Amino acid sequence: MSLRTISLVIALSGTACLADLATPTHAQDQLPSSQIRALNLARGTAVKENGGLSVYQPAPCMFDTSNGGNDCLIRNTINGYTYSFLGGAPGWSEYGNEPTTETVIQIAPDGRSVNQIIYNGPPR
């Protein structure tokens, strides 16, 4: 956000708005940055493995960076973050369609590399 935009926001809304912009949410304060990186890498890897965003969309929990994808996180150990989630054609979950893919993937503890794609295939 530019300084000009911040000034405009303050002028229009008062200084309380600036405090809201600068203060991260409580949930994000407690999440390690490695978990958010791991979530983003797991989601991006699944998208790539399954043909790209034009044909594949991961489950909504894989987009929930505010809680680090906890609804899809099945293990968080010294070996890394392991996510298990469904996916399908774009809009599958919004339209109530069945998923076509299940992915289980482990990301390194620092969230910077894929340790292993454990499973990527039809839902079991």
C-alpha positions in Angstrom: 0.0 0.0 0.0 1.4 3.4 -0.9 2.0 6.2 1.5 -0.6 8.3 -0.4 -3.2 5.5 0.0 -2.5 5.2 3.7 -2.8 8.9 4.1 -6.1 8.9 2.3 -7.4 6.0 4.5 -6.4 7.9 7.6 -8.0 11.1 6.4 -11.3 9.3 5.6 -11.5 6.8 8.4 -9.3 8.0 11.3 -6.2 6.4 12.8 -8.0 3.3 14.0 -8.0 2.0 10.4 -4.3 2.3 10.2 -3.9 0.2 13.3 -6.1 -2.5 11.7 -4.0 -2.5 8.5 -0.7 -2.9 10.4 -1.8 -5.5 12.9 -1.8 -9.1 11.7 -4.6 -11.4 12.9 -4.1 -13.3 16.1 -4.1 -16.7 14.3 -1.3 -15.5 11.9 0.8 -14.4 14.9 1.0 -17.9 16.2 1.6 -19.7 12.9 5.2 -20.4 11.9 6.0 -18.9 8.5 7.3 -22.3 7.5 3.7 -23.6 7.8 2.3 -21.0 5.5 5.1 -21.6 3.0 4.4 -25.4 3.3 0.7 -24.9 2.6 1.4 -22.7 -0.5 4.0 -25.1 -1.8 1.8 -28.1 -1.3 -1.1 -26.4 -3.0 1.0 -25.2 -5.9 2.6 -28.6 -6.4 -0.8 -30.3 -6.5 -2.0 -27.8 -9.0 1.0 -28.4 -11.2 0.9 -32.2 -10.9 -2.8 -32.3 -11.8 -2.6 -30.2 -15.0 -2.9 -26.5 -13.8 -5.6 -24.3 -12.5 -7.6 -24.5 -15.8 -8.4 -28.1 -15.1 -7.8 -28.6 -11.3 -8.7 -26.9 -8.1 -7.6 -28.1 -4.6 -10.0 -28.3 -1.7 -10.8 -25.0 0.0 -8.8 -25.8 3.1 -5.6 -25.5 0.9 -6.4 -21.8 0.4 -6.9 -21.1 4.1 -3.6 -19.4 4.9 -5.1 -17.8 8.1 -4.9 -21.1 9.8 -2.1 -22.7 7.8 -4.4 -25.2 6.1 -5.0 -27.0 9.4 -8.1 -28.7 8.1 -5.9 -30.4 5.5 -2.8 -30.8 7.7 -2.6 -34.4 8.9 0.9 -34.4 10.4 3.4 -31.8 11.6 6.5 -33.5 12.7 10.3 -33.0 12.6 10.1 -34.6 9.1 7.8 -31.8 7.8 4.2 -30.9 7.1 2.0 -33.6 5.6 -1.2 -32.5 3.9 -4.1 -34.7 2.7 -6.8 -33.1 0.5 -9.2 -33.6 -2.3 -9.4 -31.8 -5.6 -11.3 -31.7 -8.8 -12.4 -29.6 -11.8 -12.5 -25.8 -11.1 -15.6 -25.1 -8.9 -16.1 -28.7 -7.9 -16.5 -27.9 -4.2 -18.6 -24.8 -4.7 -21.0 -26.6 -7.0 -21.2 -29.7 -4.8 -19.5 -32.0 -7.4 -17.5 -35.0 -6.4 -13.8 -34.6 -6.2 -11.7 -36.5 -8.8 -8.3 -36.5 -7.1 -6.8 -37.1 -3.6 -3.4 -35.8 -2.8 -1.2 -36.6 0.1 2.1 -34.6 0.1 4.9 -34.0 2.6 6.7 -30.7 2.6 10.1 -30.1 4.3 10.0 -28.6 7.9 11.2 -25.2 6.6 8.3 -25.2 4.0 10.7 -24.6 1.1 10.8 -28.0 -0.7 8.7 -31.0 -1.4 9.9 -34.1 0.5 7.5 -36.5 -1.1 4.3 -36.8 -3.0 2.9 -39.7 -1.1 -0.3 -40.2 -3.1 -1.9 -38.4 -6.1 -4.7 -40.2 -7.7 -8.4 -41.1 -7.5 -10.0 -40.6 -4.1 -9.6 -43.7 -2.0 
